[in-house]
Amino acid sequence: MDDMAIIVTGSSGLLGSALVKALRADGVRVVRLVRRAPQGADESFWNPAKGLIDPAALEGAEAVVHLAGAGIGDRRWSDDFKREVVRSRVEGTRTLVKALTELSAGPPALLSGSAIGFYGDTGDREVDETSPPGSGFLAQDVVVPWEAETAPAEEAGIRVARLRTGLVLSRDGGMLPRILPVFKLGLGAPLGSGEQYWSWISIDDWVRAVQRVLKDPEISGPVNLTAPGPVTNAEFTRVLGEAVHRPTMPLAVPGFVLRTAIGGFAEEGVLTGQRVVPRRLLEAGHAFRHMGLNEALAAVL
């Protein structure tokens, strides 16, 4: 490479595209790993399922941000789709880490995507990066083996940060655009008990947090990318209704209705929750732009 770059996988997704835009706005050279024919010098081909990657694209890079993986809530959880969710994360991380550890002058840092699903259902118990993994498909079948694939990079002396991301609030993708039309009709309602905690972060704060981790050599290991103020689903419903100036329904949507409508994702992605605190970022002195849900939704909407 003529100049040091940051390598990004999953750059066409909600998070990757926002990060690439912000990095380039700051004058950072970004090279995107893509699974099609590259369309310029800022792209390089890789095929994680076949273990294909161009080492030259990684040689001498400043850092790698690995965000590739099938969207967990994109489709109904069939057995085939669940296998794809796991495969896309495990194989992609394995391919990338293998290439990084074989370089003579590899990047000193790897920021690898992860999720707060690691903690399972925490009820009203507050958890941080020191907490153990929970149970269930997301925790034990997805996140634990996904994160384990980064271990060889750590052993090779690469600084590894595992980005355990919560519910990202954005108008451009994720959950918010799916539920906004319902709330704008005045039909928003708590889901299930409404007592499950949703640990959220605005897309702006997510990008800023990743930029902080990129720049701070002292931050490694698991890093919770959530705002400091998780809320219950009932509170989230109330605040979002106020943000769009519409009433919300007094009765909750029963869990069995959600399970029938969207299958297994309802159980682990909607009806259970995690009360997650971003302890690592707070201890590092990171300043969140949107500390409260009200201000985050105001900014996003």
C-alpha positions as CSV (number, residue, x, y, z in Angstrom):
1,M,0.0,0.0,0.0
2,D,1.2,3.5,-0.8
3,D,-0.3,4.9,2.4
4,M,-1.8,3.3,5.4
5,A,-5.5,2.5,5.2
6,I,-8.3,1.1,7.3
7,I,-9.8,-2.0,5.9
8,V,-13.5,-2.5,6.4
9,T,-15.6,-5.6,5.8
10,G,-19.4,-5.5,5.7
11,S,-19.1,-1.9,4.3
12,S,-22.4,-2.0,2.5
13,G,-24.4,-2.6,5.6
14,L,-26.0,0.0,7.9
15,L,-23.0,0.1,10.3
16,G,-20.2,-0.3,7.7
17,S,-21.6,2.3,5.3
18,A,-21.9,4.9,8.2
19,L,-18.4,4.2,9.4
20,V,-16.8,4.4,5.9
21,K,-18.6,7.7,5.3
22,A,-17.3,9.1,8.6
23,L,-13.7,7.9,8.1
24,R,-13.5,9.3,4.6
25,A,-14.9,12.6,5.8
26,D,-12.0,12.7,8.2
27,G,-9.6,12.2,5.4
28,V,-8.9,8.5,6.2
29,R,-8.1,6.1,3.4
30,V,-10.5,3.2,3.5
31,V,-10.3,0.0,1.5
32,R,-13.5,-2.1,1.4
33,L,-13.4,-5.9,1.2
34,V,-16.2,-6.8,-1.2
35,R,-17.6,-10.1,-2.5
36,R,-17.9,-9.0,-6.2
37,A,-15.5,-7.6,-8.8
38,P,-13.7,-4.6,-7.3
39,Q,-14.6,-1.3,-8.9
40,G,-11.5,0.7,-8.0
41,A,-8.4,0.9,-5.9
42,D,-10.4,1.4,-2.7
43,E,-11.9,-2.1,-3.0
44,S,-10.5,-5.6,-2.8
45,F,-12.2,-8.9,-3.4
46,W,-12.6,-11.6,-0.8
47,N,-14.8,-14.7,-0.5
48,P,-14.9,-15.8,3.1
49,A,-16.9,-19.0,2.4
50,K,-14.0,-20.2,0.3
51,G,-11.2,-18.7,2.4
52,L,-10.2,-16.3,-0.4
53,I,-8.6,-13.0,0.5
54,D,-5.9,-10.9,-1.1
55,P,-3.0,-10.5,1.5
56,A,-1.7,-7.4,-0.4
57,A,-4.9,-5.5,0.6
58,L,-4.1,-6.1,4.3
59,E,-0.3,-5.6,4.2
60,G,0.7,-2.5,6.0
61,A,-2.8,-1.4,6.9
62,E,-3.5,0.7,9.9
63,A,-6.4,-1.4,11.2
64,V,-9.2,-3.7,10.1
65,V,-12.8,-3.2,11.1
66,H,-14.6,-6.5,10.5
67,L,-18.4,-6.1,10.3
68,A,-19.5,-8.7,7.8
69,G,-22.3,-11.2,8.6
70,A,-25.9,-12.0,7.7
71,G,-28.4,-9.7,9.4
72,I,-29.8,-11.6,12.3
73,G,-33.3,-10.0,12.0
74,D,-33.5,-9.9,8.3
75,R,-35.4,-13.1,7.8
76,R,-37.5,-15.7,9.7
77,W,-35.3,-18.0,11.7
78,S,-35.4,-21.2,9.7
79,D,-32.8,-23.9,10.4
80,D,-31.1,-23.0,7.1
81,F,-31.0,-19.3,8.0
82,K,-29.7,-19.9,11.5
83,R,-26.8,-21.9,10.0
84,E,-26.2,-19.0,7.6
85,V,-26.1,-16.5,10.5
86,V,-23.4,-18.6,12.2
87,R,-21.5,-19.5,9.1
88,S,-21.2,-16.0,7.8
89,R,-19.7,-14.8,11.0
90,V,-17.5,-17.7,11.9
91,E,-16.1,-18.4,8.4
92,G,-15.6,-14.7,7.6
93,T,-13.7,-14.1,10.9
94,R,-11.6,-17.2,10.4
95,T,-10.6,-16.3,6.9
96,L,-9.7,-12.7,7.9
97,V,-7.8,-13.7,11.0
98,K,-5.8,-16.4,9.2
99,A,-4.7,-13.9,6.6
100,L,-3.8,-11.3,9.2
101,T,-1.6,-13.7,11.2
102,E,0.3,-14.8,8.1
103,L,1.4,-11.3,7.1
104,S,4.9,-10.0,7.6
105,A,3.6,-6.5,8.3
106,G,0.0,-6.9,9.3
107,P,-2.2,-4.2,10.8
108,P,-1.7,-3.7,14.6
109,A,-5.4,-3.6,15.4
110,L,-8.5,-5.7,14.5
111,L,-11.9,-4.4,15.5
112,S,-14.3,-7.4,15.1
113,G,-18.0,-7.2,15.1
114,S,-20.0,-8.9,17.9
115,A,-23.3,-8.4,19.7
116,I,-24.7,-7.9,23.2
117,G,-26.6,-11.2,22.5
118,F,-23.5,-12.6,24.1
119,Y,-25.1,-12.0,27.5
120,G,-28.3,-13.8,26.9
121,D,-31.4,-12.7,28.8
122,T,-30.2,-10.7,31.8
123,G,-33.6,-9.7,33.1
124,D,-33.1,-6.5,35.2
125,R,-29.6,-7.4,36.1
126,E,-27.0,-4.9,34.8
127,V,-24.1,-6.5,32.9
128,D,-20.8,-5.1,31.5
129,E,-17.8,-6.5,29.7
130,T,-16.7,-8.7,32.6
131,S,-20.0,-10.6,32.7
132,P,-20.1,-14.2,31.5
133,P,-22.0,-15.4,28.4
134,G,-25.6,-16.3,28.7
135,S,-27.6,-19.2,27.2
136,G,-29.6,-19.5,24.0
137,F,-28.9,-19.6,20.2
138,L,-27.5,-16.0,20.0
139,A,-25.2,-16.4,22.9
140,Q,-23.9,-19.9,22.6
141,D,-24.3,-20.7,18.9
142,V,-23.5,-17.3,17.4
143,V,-21.6,-14.9,19.5
144,V,-19.3,-17.2,21.6
145,P,-17.9,-19.1,18.6
146,W,-17.8,-15.8,16.5
147,E,-15.6,-14.1,19.1
148,A,-13.5,-17.2,19.6
149,E,-12.3,-17.0,16.0
150,T,-10.4,-13.8,16.9
151,A,-8.2,-15.5,19.5
152,P,-5.4,-16.4,17.0
153,A,-5.1,-12.7,16.2
154,E,-4.6,-11.8,19.8
155,E,-2.0,-14.6,20.2
156,A,-0.1,-13.1,17.2
157,G,0.1,-9.8,19.1
158,I,-2.7,-7.9,17.3
159,R,-4.8,-5.6,19.4
160,V,-8.3,-7.1,19.2
161,A,-11.5,-5.3,20.2
162,R,-14.8,-7.2,20.0
163,L,-17.5,-4.7,19.3
164,R,-20.6,-6.0,21.2
165,T,-23.2,-3.8,19.5
166,G,-26.7,-3.2,20.9
167,L,-29.8,-1.9,19.2
168,V,-28.6,0.8,16.8
169,L,-31.0,3.7,16.2
170,S,-30.9,4.9,12.6
171,R,-33.4,6.1,10.0
172,D,-31.4,4.3,7.3
173,G,-31.8,0.7,8.5
174,G,-32.2,-1.7,11.4
175,M,-35.3,-1.9,13.6
176,L,-36.4,1.7,13.7
177,P,-37.6,2.1,10.1
178,R,-39.6,-1.1,10.4
179,I,-41.6,0.1,13.4
180,L,-41.9,3.8,12.7
181,P,-44.9,3.5,10.4
182,V,-46.8,1.6,13.1
183,F,-46.0,4.3,15.7
184,K,-46.9,7.1,13.3
185,L,-50.4,5.5,13.0
186,G,-50.7,5.6,16.8
187,L,-50.5,1.8,17.0
188,G,-47.2,1.4,18.8
189,A,-47.4,-0.9,21.9
190,P,-45.1,-2.7,24.3
191,L,-44.0,-6.1,23.2
192,G,-44.6,-9.1,25.5
193,S,-44.2,-8.1,29.1
194,G,-42.5,-4.8,28.2
195,E,-40.2,-5.3,31.1
196,Q,-37.3,-6.6,28.9
197,Y,-34.4,-4.1,28.7
198,W,-33.3,-2.8,25.3
199,S,-29.8,-1.5,25.2
200,W,-29.6,1.0,22.4
201,I,-27.1,3.4,20.8
202,S,-27.6,6.1,18.2
203,I,-25.8,5.5,14.8
204,D,-23.8,8.7,15.4
205,D,-22.6,7.5,18.8
206,W,-21.8,4.0,17.4
207,V,-19.6,5.5,14.7
208,R,-17.9,7.8,17.2
209,A,-17.3,4.9,19.6
210,V,-15.7,2.8,16.9
211,Q,-13.5,5.7,15.9
212,R,-12.4,6.0,19.6
213,V,-11.5,2.4,19.7
214,L,-9.5,2.7,16.5
215,K,-7.5,5.5,17.9
216,D,-7.0,4.3,21.5
217,P,-4.3,1.6,21.8
218,E,-5.4,0.9,25.4
219,I,-8.8,-0.4,24.5
220,S,-9.0,-4.1,23.7
221,G,-11.1,-7.2,24.4
222,P,-14.9,-6.9,24.6
223,V,-16.3,-3.4,24.2
224,N,-20.0,-2.8,24.7
225,L,-21.3,-0.4,22.1
226,T,-24.4,0.8,23.8
227,A,-25.5,4.0,25.4
228,P,-25.2,4.3,29.2
229,G,-29.0,4.4,29.7
230,P,-30.7,1.1,28.7
231,V,-34.5,1.2,29.0
232,T,-37.3,-1.3,29.2
233,N,-39.3,-2.0,26.1
234,A,-42.3,-0.3,27.7
235,E,-40.2,2.9,28.2
236,F,-38.8,2.7,24.7
237,T,-42.4,2.5,23.4
238,R,-43.5,5.5,25.4
239,V,-40.5,7.7,24.4
240,L,-40.8,6.8,20.7
241,G,-44.5,7.6,20.7
242,E,-43.7,11.0,22.2
243,A,-41.0,11.5,19.6
244,V,-43.4,11.1,16.7
245,H,-46.2,12.9,18.6
246,R,-48.6,10.0,18.6
247,P,-50.3,8.0,21.4
248,T,-49.3,4.4,22.1
249,M,-51.6,1.5,22.8
250,P,-52.2,0.7,26.4
251,L,-52.2,-3.1,25.8
252,A,-49.1,-5.0,25.0
253,V,-48.6,-7.3,22.0
254,P,-48.7,-10.8,23.5
255,G,-45.6,-12.9,23.1
256,F,-47.4,-15.7,21.3
257,V,-48.5,-13.3,18.6
258,L,-44.9,-12.2,18.0
259,R,-43.7,-15.8,18.0
260,T,-46.3,-16.7,15.4
261,A,-45.5,-13.6,13.3
262,I,-41.7,-13.7,13.2
263,G,-40.7,-17.0,14.7
264,G,-37.6,-17.7,16.8
265,F,-36.2,-14.2,16.5
266,A,-39.1,-13.0,18.6
267,E,-38.0,-15.1,21.5
268,E,-34.3,-14.0,21.7
269,G,-34.3,-10.7,19.7
270,V,-37.5,-9.1,21.0
271,L,-39.0,-10.7,24.1
272,T,-35.8,-11.2,26.0
273,G,-33.4,-8.3,26.8
274,Q,-30.0,-7.3,28.0
275,R,-29.4,-4.4,30.5
276,V,-25.9,-3.6,29.2
277,V,-23.5,-0.9,30.4
278,P,-20.6,0.3,28.2
279,R,-18.2,0.1,31.1
280,R,-15.0,-0.1,29.0
281,L,-15.8,3.1,27.1
282,L,-16.9,5.0,30.2
283,E,-13.7,4.0,32.0
284,A,-11.7,5.2,29.0
285,G,-13.3,8.6,29.3
286,H,-15.4,8.3,26.2
287,A,-18.1,11.0,25.9
288,F,-21.4,9.9,24.4
289,R,-23.3,12.5,22.4
290,H,-26.7,11.0,23.2
291,M,-26.9,9.8,26.7
292,G,-30.7,9.6,26.9
293,L,-33.2,8.0,24.6
294,N,-35.2,11.2,24.1
295,E,-32.3,13.1,22.7
296,A,-31.1,10.1,20.7
297,L,-34.5,9.7,19.0
298,A,-34.8,13.5,18.5
299,A,-31.4,13.5,16.7
300,V,-32.2,10.4,14.6
301,L,-35.7,11.3,13.6
